[in-house]
Amino acid sequence: MSTKQELIAYSDLLKLYNGKCLLDIEQLVINHSETLLLTGANGSGKTTLLKILAGLNTPERCQVHYQQRTFSWKNARLPTRLPAIYLHQHPYLFDASVSDNIAYGLRRAGYKRDRTRQLTEEALIWSKLEHLADRNAKQLSGGERQRIALARARILHPRLLLLDEPTSSMDQSACEQTFFLIRNLRHEGVAVVVTSHQIQQLRLLADRHLVLESGKLHEVENSKHGVKPAPHKTGTVRVLPTRNQRNPDHHG
Amino acid sequence: MDSLVDASKQALMLLFSGDATLWTIVSISFKVSAQAVLYTAVLALPLAFILAYGHFPGRRPLIALFNSLMAVPAVVIGLTLYLLLSRSGPFGNLRLLFTQQAMILGQMMLCLPVLVAMGHSAIQAADRRAWETALTLGASSWRAMQTLLFEVRFALFAALIAGFGRIIAEVGSSMMVGANILNHTRNIPTAIALETSKGEFSQGIALGLVLLILALLLNTALTLLQGRGEMIA
């Protein structure tokens, strides 16, 4: 089942909301360095799914396959928390300076002060916001906040970034800058799952496109190259029934 | 009216002449109430956080209980603590009755519901993204809680000041479990009650002034702090 490209896989994921089934996903495999576009109607559970993947929202059941081991979702929270970082639609920046915000994760990881300062400066340069280093983060614009949040996540070398509508309510240039940073992350080997309503722009960026509908994930043809996804990738993101499934319900 | 003016003049003279008895009373009051609010905060803030972010049966009744406990009269707390700490009570052998420790305990019981209820509303009103962001950036639950508490620090300061205001001015509990012993358990409110009953209004007014000035200073400090917070946000 697993290929050498596989980063993390989630299977048998069930999430109820007010007693109704919100998510029922048989399998979701995410590979190294790939960008996934996740779309779906409002209220279809995109944010909930990303939060479950990030270990922030508790599903009814879910198995996580990571580094050749299988964990229950609860047990997987710790090993996957570090490689997977979730970014809110409107990222939350702590009531502190921009530098302190970027350094937050490094401090939690126990980096020494000098090393933290050095890495923080590099991250500010990466996000092209070094002139804002000492500004209180609450004073920034939406686009700047998004870039700071990306830099704050990137500095921790995540294997998987989960971006929830990163470009909603942004102007064109802020969008471009955010897309540029996402593209950079991909070149650095980070897998990215991004939800968005701006499908056209993100299709150019994404390796594949998943649609969430009635709690199920479908993979749809990505029009980036005008053709279906390349054969060597078709087996990597699967929405397939598990082997033991009695009633396979195959979508896509 | 004349007697009030005279008493006030004498009160100011007492305050500024550095009357030892008066300032001992003031320092006991501060020492006891500051310790009480500090110890209570250590207990109350994690409790308030658990009530806001925890999912367990009985959470809502517990919140309602703390809200109602805010209205419990100080004398009732004093009476309860007196019964517990008196020689024949279950904790009698600790010999805490009529000590500053007993006063601290009484004031903690009075302060706890205020800090839990106000802390809970502050944390409940906080942005949940702060908690999730801290977790996803690798903070432990304990550390993420500290981050969240820091984010709502102005509201928590207000809770601390309200709690301190509740206990620095209470008579009932301090009188019953402290017994108003000079240089030992006599604090501002019990001294005011005593001096007034003796007809010694000047010392009562002087102590009352100290309380008023204190309230003014604390609230000014809080307003300034919150003003800074608003400028940033």
Chai-1 contact restraints between the chains, C-beta under 6 A:
chainA,res_idxA,chainB,res_idxB,connection_type,confidence,min_distance_angstrom,max_distance_angstrom,comment,restraint_id
A,A54,B,T136,contact,1.0,0.0,6.0,A-B,restraint_1
A,L56,B,E132,contact,1.0,0.0,6.0,A-B,restraint_2
A,L82,B,G138,contact,1.0,0.0,6.0,A-B,restraint_3
A,I85,B,T136,contact,1.0,0.0,6.0,A-B,restraint_4
A,Y86,B,T136,contact,1.0,0.0,6.0,A-B,restraint_5
A,H88,B,R129,contact,1.0,0.0,6.0,A-B,restraint_6
A,Y92,B,R129,contact,1.0,0.0,6.0,A-B,restraint_7
A,Y92,B,A130,contact,1.0,0.0,6.0,A-B,restraint_8
A,Y92,B,T133,contact,1.0,0.0,6.0,A-B,restraint_9
A,D95,B,E151,contact,1.0,0.0,6.0,A-B,restraint_10
A,Y104,B,L137,contact,1.0,0.0,6.0,A-B,restraint_11
A,G105,B,L137,contact,1.0,0.0,6.0,A-B,restraint_12
A,G105,B,G138,contact,1.0,0.0,6.0,A-B,restraint_13
A,R108,B,G138,contact,1.0,0.0,6.0,A-B,restraint_14
A,R108,B,A139,contact,1.0,0.0,6.0,A-B,restraint_15
A,A109,B,G138,contact,1.0,0.0,6.0,A-B,restraint_16
A,N136,B,I232,contact,1.0,0.0,6.0,A-B,restraint_17
A,K138,B,I232,contact,1.0,0.0,6.0,A-B,restraint_18
A,K138,B,A233,contact,1.0,0.0,6.0,A-B,restraint_19
